[in-house]
Amino acid sequence: MPSYQAEESLTRRHLAEFTHFEAEMPFYTFEKLLNFVEDLIVNVIGNVVESCKEQLTILDSAILKTGPPKKPFIRIKHSDAIKKLQASGTINNKTGEPFKVGEDIPEKNERQFVEDIGAPVLLTHFPAQLKAFYMQ
């Protein structure tokens, strides 16, 4: 379904207009839901690579060389990610201080965290106060 948002944002993650779907899976365990998300991402990327080779070649997209991500994705609880950031001495680029338990991970730090791991990451179990009511 098409969606529009009028948020002020200077990140590459926020679009003013995008298409998305919402799925209700009431009888799925959290683990089964994560597996579904992995399958969905891998299949969508695989289909895009297969059906859009010409366009991706023109864009010189790295995805043509790497292909879809490999499963299983690395799964890390938010609290464990904070511990890893603390252990590595990473500074929160928004506060300028070391990370604290319960604190959000800003985009720049999150991107670096995933880049350092070198594989797709499903970051889970965020503190409820960090997310909107519909994400809790």
C-alpha positions in Angstrom: 0.0 0.0 0.0 1.3 3.5 -0.7 2.3 5.6 2.3 3.3 9.1 2.8 5.1 10.8 5.7 5.8 14.4 6.4 8.6 13.8 8.8 11.6 16.1 8.9 14.5 13.8 8.3 17.9 14.1 6.8 18.7 10.4 6.7 18.8 8.0 3.8 16.3 5.7 5.7 13.3 8.0 5.5 11.3 8.5 2.3 8.5 11.0 1.9 6.6 8.4 -0.2 7.0 4.6 -0.2 5.2 1.3 -0.7 4.9 -1.2 2.1 2.8 -4.1 3.3 1.7 -5.0 6.7 1.2 -8.6 7.7 -0.5 -10.0 10.7 0.9 -13.3 11.9 -0.9 -14.0 15.2 0.2 -17.6 15.5 3.9 -17.1 14.6 6.5 -17.3 17.3 9.1 -14.5 17.3 11.6 -16.9 15.9 9.3 -17.9 13.1 8.6 -14.3 12.4 12.4 -13.5 12.1 12.8 -16.5 9.8 9.9 -15.1 7.6 11.6 -11.7 7.5 14.9 -13.3 6.4 13.2 -15.3 3.7 11.3 -12.2 2.5 14.4 -10.0 2.3 16.4 -12.7 0.5 13.6 -13.5 -2.0 12.9 -9.9 -2.8 16.5 -9.1 -3.4 17.0 -12.3 -5.4 14.0 -11.4 -7.6 15.2 -7.8 -8.1 18.6 -9.0 -9.1 17.2 -11.6 -11.5 14.6 -9.3 -13.1 16.5 -6.0 -13.1 20.0 -7.0 -14.2 20.2 -4.3 -16.9 19.1 -1.5 -14.6 21.4 -2.7 -11.8 24.3 -2.9 -14.3 23.7 0.7 -15.4 23.7 1.7 -11.7 26.9 -0.3 -11.1 25.1 -1.9 -8.2 27.3 -4.0 -5.8 24.3 -6.3 -5.3 25.0 -7.9 -8.8 28.4 -9.1 -7.4 27.2 -10.2 -4.0 23.7 -11.4 -4.8 21.1 -11.8 -2.1 22.3 -11.9 1.5 23.0 -15.3 3.0 20.8 -16.8 5.7 20.7 -17.0 8.6 21.1 -13.3 9.4 22.9 -12.5 12.6 20.4 -11.8 15.4 21.4 -9.6 18.2 19.3 -8.3 21.1 19.5 -4.5 21.6 21.1 -5.0 25.1 23.8 -7.2 23.6 24.5 -4.7 20.9 25.0 -2.0 23.6 27.4 -4.3 25.4 29.4 -4.9 22.2 29.5 -1.1 21.6 30.6 -0.5 25.2 33.3 -3.2 24.9 34.7 -1.7 21.7 34.8 1.8 23.2 32.4 3.1 20.6 31.1 6.6 21.4 27.4 7.5 20.8 27.7 10.0 17.9 24.6 11.9 19.2 25.6 12.2 22.9 29.4 12.2 22.5 29.6 9.7 25.4 29.9 5.9 25.7 26.7 4.0 25.2 24.5 3.3 28.1 22.0 0.4 28.6 18.6 1.4 27.4 19.9 4.0 25.1 19.0 4.2 21.4 21.6 3.4 18.8 21.8 6.3 16.3 21.8 5.5 12.6 25.5 6.3 12.0 26.6 4.0 14.9 24.1 1.3 13.8 25.5 1.4 10.2 29.1 1.1 11.5 28.1 -1.8 13.8 26.6 -3.7 10.9 29.5 -2.9 8.7 32.0 -4.2 11.3 30.0 -7.4 11.6 30.0 -7.7 7.8 26.6 -9.4 7.4 22.9 -8.6 7.7 21.8 -8.1 11.3 18.4 -8.4 12.9 18.5 -6.1 15.9 15.8 -7.2 18.3 14.3 -6.6 21.8 14.5 -2.8 21.8 13.6 -1.2 25.1 9.8 -0.3 24.8 10.4 3.4 25.5 12.5 3.7 22.4 9.8 2.6 19.9 6.4 3.9 19.0 3.4 2.2 20.6 2.7 0.2 17.5 6.1 -1.4 17.5 6.1 -2.6 21.1 
